[in-house]
């Protein structure tokens, strides 16, 4: 008998679904994962850190923002995994565990954390903040300010830098106290010199204090630590169903996003394999998540951004403020060019469209179907992550009648939606060349429409 309750002679076809954002993040992945988690055995997070906030609203009205723990934690039968590709802030993780347990939800025995995951140290946060401040104020001009990436200051980037420079501290390192002390002393001496000499920081790191803190974290986290790669591969062989959750989104991918205004890891589908230690052939479905419009936090290109009353309306009605930082999100129309691109590089098989209700009340809605180069008037149908080219393009829109006087409240199927809404959805499917499997018309679990037969709804089937 395996640890998952199946004899080795039993066979079940495993299902392994990746849920990822197809825009610049904040698409509502938390709600979608929470919605699907009731039907799976394991929900696993494969990259990112506590800079991502996934908002969950339960049927009783309680709302939670998760930063590290997978969104399936609110389904008591779901096992949750934090993979090796995640960088973990012990303070944020333990606070999150305590917050969930205070609500009467069991975490211990259901949450498992990779022993190979890297830890975010206090000096990572200090370096993150110092670097952003320096870029924003360098030379004191607007051009320099624009060079700032717009990070959350949570230490994510510096932690990944140390990981790939082979200077990182992994959870497994906490087991060897003497080795940990040696590594930390070396790292902290280096970081203090950087903070002092390069950034001119007034506060430096205390070696002994950090060592003492992380020895306490080790004891508190020990019950959750295991070899999650082995665990997940055994589950796949046992025919279990897995839901793999990314943070951020494809247009923030370190390789395929709008570099350098990106995150420090791979939210794209390939990141699920390296971030969890499972083989690519185990993945049999990629569900993309997109808003019915587009938002972005931080700096970087945004072709469909609206700097007018409509953009402000989307921000206000959609409550477009960062779940982690509270920063106002930049808002704009749906960019089909960008989503076609992210669908292509991720092999997205179907889409979950969120926040459709935010567009209610508008007399007109728009979809960007292609770009035009301002320098020569040439039209482009394919997205580029080259900043110079993105600076030279303007969006070309297709306009649609809004549904300002009709409500979608109470709809239980796509056919119940206003006719104008259905036309808008048809156009999105056509332009992104992908069917809509899930349509969210509100924040609650019950405010969700699901296609029983995707092909019946898809204009591209």
N, C-alpha and C positions, 0 to 999 in steps of 0.2 A: 504494500500500500504506500503510495507517495504521500508527501506532506500535504498535497492538495486533495487527498481523498480518492484518488483513482488508482486502480491496479494497473501495472505496467502493460497488461494485456488488453486493457480497454483503449479504444480509439475514439477520439473526438476531433473534429476539424477545428483548430484554433482560429480565432478571429483577432486580428491585431490592427487597430485603427489609430491613425495619427490625427490629432486635431490641431490645426495650426492657423495662425492669422495670415491673411493674404494682403493686408495693407500695411500701415505703419504701427500696428498695435492697437490695443483698447477696443478690439472688435466685439468683445463680449464672449470670449472663449470660455470664461469661467462658467457662465450660464449654460453654454452648450455642453461642456464636460459634465457639469452637475446633472443636466438633463439625461445624458446618455449613461451616466455612471450606474444607475440602478439596474442596468442590464448587463454589466460586466463584472468580472472577478477582480481585476486589478486596474488601478489608475496610476500611471507612472509619469513623473515630471522629468524631462530629459536635459534641460539647459537653463541658463539664466540664473538670476539670484533674487534677492529681496527687493529689487527695483521694479519688479512687475507686480501689479495688483489685480487679482481676479475677484470680481464682486459676485457674491452669491446671495440671492434672496429666497428664503425658505417659504413654504406655503403659509406659515403662521405669521409672516410679515417680518421676521428677523432678517437682518442683512449683515453679511460678513464680507470682509476683504481679506483674502488669502494672498500671501506673498511667497511662501515656499511650499507649504503643504498642498498636495494635489487637491483639486476641486471635488474629488469623489469622497472626501472624508465625511460628508454629511449623509452618506448612505451606509448604514451600519454593516452591511454585508460586503462592502468593497474594501479590499486591501489597497493601501496607498504606498507608493515607492518614490523616493527622491534619488535619482540616479547620479552616477559619477560625473556627468556633465554639468551638474548644478554646482555653483559656488555658494557655500552656506555661511551665513552670518549666525553664529550660535545664539547671540542675544535675540535676534529677530525670530529664530526658530523656536526657542524655548518660550518666548512671549506668546507666540502663536499657538503652541501646544496648550499653554495654560489658559489662553482665551477660549479655545474650543472646549477644553475639559470643563471650564466653568459653566458652560452651557449644557452640561450633562451628556456630552458626546465622548465616547470612549476613543482614545487615541492609542494608548499602549496596547501592543499586540496586533495593531492594524496598520501602523506606520513603520516602514523600514527604510533605512538610509544607507546609501552605499559607503563602504569603508574607504573607497577611493575618491570620494568627493573632496574637493579642496575647500579650505576654510578662509573666510574673509577675516582679516586681522584688523585691529584698530588703525594700524599705519596705512592700510589700503584706503580706508575712508578719508584719512587726513590727506593723503596724496591726491585722491580724487577731487576733493574740494579745492585744494591748493592749485592743482593744474587748471581747473575751470576758472578760478578767480584770476589766475595769471593770464590766460588766454583772453578773458573778457576785458581786462584792463590794460593789456599790453599796448604801449604806444599811445593809449588814451584816445583812440579814434574808432569810428564806427566799423571800419573794415576789420580791425583786430577783434572787436567784439563779436563779429559774425563768425569768427573762427572757432568760437567755443562750441563744443558738441551739444551741450545742454543735458549733461548727465544728471542723475538723481543724487549724486554725492554719496551713494551707498557703498562705494569701494569695489564695485563689480569689475570695472575695467582693469584697475591695478591688480586685482586678484587673478584675473585671467592672464595678465602680463607675466606675473610671477609663475603661473602654471606653465606657460610655454617657454619661459626662461629657465625652467627646472629649479625654481627657487621656492615653489609653493609649499604650504603646509597642508597635508591631507589628514583626514580624520584618523587614518591608520597610524599616522605619526604620533598621535596622542598616547599610543600604547607604550612607547619607549620614552620615558621621561627624560633620560639623560640626552638621548639623541634630539629630542624636541628642544631642550634647553640650548643645545649647541646650535641648532638651526635657527632658532629665534634670536639668539644673541648676534649671530652673523647677519641675519636679515635686518634686525632693528638698528644695528650699527650703520648699515648701508642706507637704510631709509632715513634715519636721523640726519645723516650727512646731506642727503638730498633735500630734505625739508629745510635744513638750516642754510646750506650754502647756495642752493639754487632757488628755492621758493621763499626764503627769508621768513620761515614760519616761527612764531613766537613760542609755540608749544611743541615739545618733542615727546617721543615714546619712552616709557619707563619699562625696561626689560623685565625686572622682577615682578612688577605689577601684572604685566600681560601674561607671564608664565603662570602666575598664581590663578588668574582668572580662567585660563584655558584648561588648567588641571581640574577646576570645578566643573567647567562645561563638559569635560570628558566624562566625569562621573554621572552627570545628569543626562547625557545623550547616549550612554552606553547601552541602555535597553533597546534602543532603536537601530543600532548599527549591525549590518550583516553584509554578506557578499550578494548584493542585489542582482548582479549579472547572472550568477548561478541560479538564484531564485527565479528570475524571469525566464530563463531558458528551460528550466524544469517545468515551469507553468505552461510554456508554449508546447512542450512535448506532451504534457498531460491534457492538451486540448482546451486550456483555459482561454477566456476572452480578456484581451488587454486593450486599454485605452491610453494612448500616449499623448501627453499634454506638453505643448511648448509654451514658452513665455515670449513676450514681444511678438514679432511678426516677420514675414519673409522680406519685406522691404527694409528691415533693419538688420538683416543677416550680414555678418562680417565679410562674406565673400560676394553675395549677390545683392546686397542692399545699396543704398545711396551713400557709399563710402566717401568720406570718413564719418558721416553723420549716421552712425549705425551703432548697434550693440556690439559686445565683445565675444559673441558666440554664434552658433548656427541654429536659429529657430526653424530653418527649413527642414524638410523631411529627412535628409541625410543625417542631421544632427540627432535624430531619435536613435539611430543605430549606434553611433559613437558615444552618445550620452547615456546609453543604458546597457551597452554591451550585448545587443541582440543582432542576429543576422538580417540583412536586407530582405531575404526571401520570406521572412516571417511576416512582413508587412503586406496586408492584402487590401487596405483601404486608406485613402487620405481624404479627410473631410476638411475643406477650407472654410474659414469663417471670415465674413466681410460685413461691414456696416452698409446700410442702404445709402449712405453718403460716405465721406472720408474724413478722418481726423489724423492729426499728427501732434506729438508732444516734442518739444525741443527744437533745435535748429535743423536746417537742411532743406532741400528742394521740396516743393509741394505744388505741382502744376495746377490743381483745381482749387487752390485755397481761395476763400471768399473773405475779403476784407471790407465787408459792407454789412448792412442790416440783416441780410439773409444769413451770413456767417455767424453773426452774433445771436440770431434766433436759434440756429442749430445748436450753438453752444449752451444757450440757456435752457431750451426745451429738452435737449438731450443730456443735460447735466454733465457736460463735457469738461470735467476737471479731474486731473490725475488721481487715481485711487491711492497711489503711494505718496505723492507730493502735494496734491491739491492744485497743481499748476493748471491754468486754463489751456485747453487743447485748441489748436488751430483747426478750423473746420472748412470743408469745401464739398463740392459735388462728387458723386460717385465717379471714379476714374476706371473705366473698363480697360483702358490700355495697360495700366499697371496691374490690374487683377488678371488679365490674360497672361501677362508675363509670369506672375507668381504661380498661377495654375500650371503653367508649362514646366517650370523648373522643379515643382513639387509633385507633379503627377496627380493633381487634385481630381478626384473622381466625382465629387458633388460639393455643393456649397450650402452653408448655413448663413442666411442673411438676417442680420439683427437690426434692431432699432428702426424698423420700417415705420412704426408709429410716430417717430419724431418728425417725419415729413408730412404728417397730417396737418391740415390747415394752410398749406401752401397752395397758391393758385397755379404755380408752375414748378415743375421739377426737371432736372437736367442730368444727362449722362455724358461724360467725356468719351467719345468714341475713337478719337485719333488726335494727334498733335500736328501743329504747323510750325515749321522753323521760321522764325521772324527774319532771319538773315537773308533767306532766299525764297520763302513762300512754299517750300517743299513740304508735302504732307507725310507724316510718319504714322504707321499703324502699330509699331512695335516699341516697347519701352526700352529705355537705356538708363543705366546707372552712372553714366558719365556726367559729372556735374557741369562741365562746360556745355555739353549739348542740352542738358535740362534747363540751363539758364537762357537758352536761345529758343525755347519753344513756348507756344501758347496752346491751351486746350481748345479743341473744336467740339462743340456740344450738339447733342440732339435733345430737343425740348419736348416735354410731355405735359399734358393737362394734369393739374393736381387734383386732389380729392378733398378740397378745403371744406366742403359742406357735407361730406359723408363720413361716417364713423366706421372703423373696423372693429370696434369693441364688440365682443361676443362672437366673433368669427371662429368657426371650428374647422374650416377648410379654406383652401385658396379660392374656391368658387364663391365663398361668402364675402370676400373682399370687394370694395367698390370696383367697378369696371375700369376706371382710370388707374387704380392701383395694379390691377391684373396686367394692364398694358405695360406699365412700368416694369413689372417683374418679368414679363415676356421679353422685353427689350434687354434687360440685364442678362438673362440667359443667352440670348442671341449674341450679345456683344462679348461676353466672357467665354463663350463656347463651353458652357458647363451648366448642368441642371441644378435647380434649387431643391435641396432635400428637406431643409428646415427653414421656416420663416418665423422670426420672432416679432411679435407685435406688442411686446411689453416686457417688463423686467421679471415677472413671475414665471414659474415653471409652467403654469397652465395657460400662459399667454403665448403659446407656441403652436404653429401649424406644421404638420409633418406629412410629407408626400408618401402615400402608401405605394404608389407606383410612379417612380421618378420619370420614367419615359413618357407617361401620359401627360405630364405637365411640361415636359421640355420641348421647346421649339427646335432644338438641335438633334433630337433623338431620331 
